[in-house]
């Protein structure tokens, strides 16, 4: 009965027909479950990649908008931290500052203050 499509072996009575239908139904169900699990795993990987790309894009725009590219070492350290941590896709200044170590927070604050003072004078 499991050799479906083979002309030498086919269901001959009602019991064999119902058994073949039942066997096909169970087989299709397990196949769909298996393919669904694989599809879910692939989609989760894609979501994570999209999330990381969005986060890095937001971070790059933050670095450029605050002129942090002038201090290459600081900008690279901020990029490295966010690549490792994979936080959210919407990055706000407070969340960036909270994620950094105290010494980097201090260095970033002094750099931003210097930039603001330069705009005043």
C-alpha positions as CSV (number, residue, x, y, z in Angstrom):
1,X,0.0,0.0,0.0
2,X,3.0,2.3,0.6
3,X,4.1,2.0,-3.1
4,X,1.8,4.6,-4.4
5,X,2.0,5.1,-8.1
6,X,3.3,1.6,-8.7
7,X,0.8,-0.2,-11.0
8,X,1.5,-3.7,-9.5
9,X,0.6,-2.7,-5.9
10,X,-2.6,-0.8,-5.3
11,X,-5.5,-0.9,-2.7
12,X,-8.1,-3.5,-3.7
13,X,-10.8,-3.2,-1.1
14,X,-12.4,-0.4,1.0
15,X,-10.2,-1.1,4.0
16,X,-7.0,-0.8,2.0
17,X,-8.3,2.4,0.3
18,X,-9.1,4.0,3.6
19,X,-5.8,2.9,5.0
20,X,-4.0,4.4,2.0
21,X,-5.9,7.7,2.4
22,X,-5.1,7.7,6.2
23,X,-1.4,6.9,5.5
24,X,-1.2,9.7,2.9
25,X,-2.9,12.2,5.3
26,X,-0.5,11.4,8.1
27,X,2.5,11.6,5.7
28,X,1.4,15.0,4.4
29,X,0.9,16.3,7.9
30,X,4.3,15.3,9.1
31,X,5.9,16.7,5.9
32,X,4.1,20.0,6.4
33,X,5.2,20.2,10.0
34,X,8.8,19.4,9.1
35,X,8.8,22.0,6.3
36,X,7.1,24.6,8.5
37,X,9.8,24.2,11.2
38,X,12.6,24.6,8.6
39,X,10.8,27.6,7.1
40,X,10.4,29.2,10.6
41,X,14.1,28.7,11.3
42,X,15.1,30.4,8.1
43,X,12.7,33.3,8.6
44,X,14.0,33.9,12.1
45,X,17.6,34.1,10.7
46,X,16.4,36.6,8.1
47,X,14.6,38.7,10.8
48,X,17.8,38.8,12.9
49,X,19.8,39.9,9.9
50,X,17.3,42.6,9.0
51,X,17.3,43.8,12.6
52,X,21.1,44.0,12.8
53,X,21.3,45.9,9.5
54,X,18.6,48.4,10.6
55,X,20.4,48.9,13.9
56,X,23.8,49.5,12.3
57,X,22.2,51.9,9.8
58,X,20.7,53.9,12.7
59,X,24.0,53.8,14.6
60,X,25.9,55.1,11.5
61,X,23.4,58.0,11.1
62,X,23.8,58.8,14.8
63,X,27.6,58.8,14.5
64,X,27.5,61.0,11.3
65,X,24.8,63.4,12.7
66,X,26.9,64.0,15.9
67,X,30.2,64.4,14.0
68,X,31.7,61.4,15.8
69,X,33.5,60.4,12.7
70,X,36.2,63.0,13.5
71,X,37.3,60.8,16.5
72,X,37.8,57.5,14.6
73,X,38.8,55.5,17.7
74,X,35.6,56.5,19.6
75,X,33.4,55.8,16.6
76,X,34.9,52.4,16.0
77,X,34.5,51.5,19.7
78,X,30.8,52.5,19.6
79,X,30.3,50.4,16.4
80,X,32.1,47.4,17.9
81,X,29.9,47.5,21.0
82,X,26.7,47.6,19.1
83,X,27.7,44.9,16.7
84,X,28.4,42.7,19.7
85,X,25.2,43.5,21.7
86,X,22.6,43.6,18.9
87,X,20.1,45.8,20.7
88,X,16.9,47.2,19.2
89,X,16.4,48.6,15.7
90,X,15.4,52.0,17.0
91,X,18.4,53.6,18.7
92,X,18.0,56.6,20.8
93,X,20.7,58.7,22.4
94,X,19.8,57.5,25.9
95,X,20.0,53.9,24.9
96,X,23.3,54.4,23.2
97,X,24.7,56.1,26.3
98,X,23.3,53.4,28.6
99,X,25.0,50.6,26.6
100,X,28.5,52.2,26.7
101,X,31.0,51.8,29.5
102,X,31.5,54.8,31.9
103,X,34.8,55.8,30.3
104,X,33.2,55.8,26.8
105,X,30.2,57.7,28.1
106,X,32.6,60.3,29.6
107,X,34.6,60.6,26.4
108,X,31.5,60.9,24.2
109,X,30.0,63.5,26.5
110,X,33.2,65.6,26.5
111,X,33.4,65.3,22.7
112,X,29.8,66.4,22.2
113,X,30.2,69.3,24.7
114,X,33.3,70.4,22.8
115,X,31.4,70.3,19.6
116,X,28.5,72.4,21.1
117,X,30.9,74.9,22.5
118,X,32.6,75.2,19.1
119,X,29.2,76.1,17.6
120,X,28.7,78.8,20.1
121,X,32.0,80.6,19.7
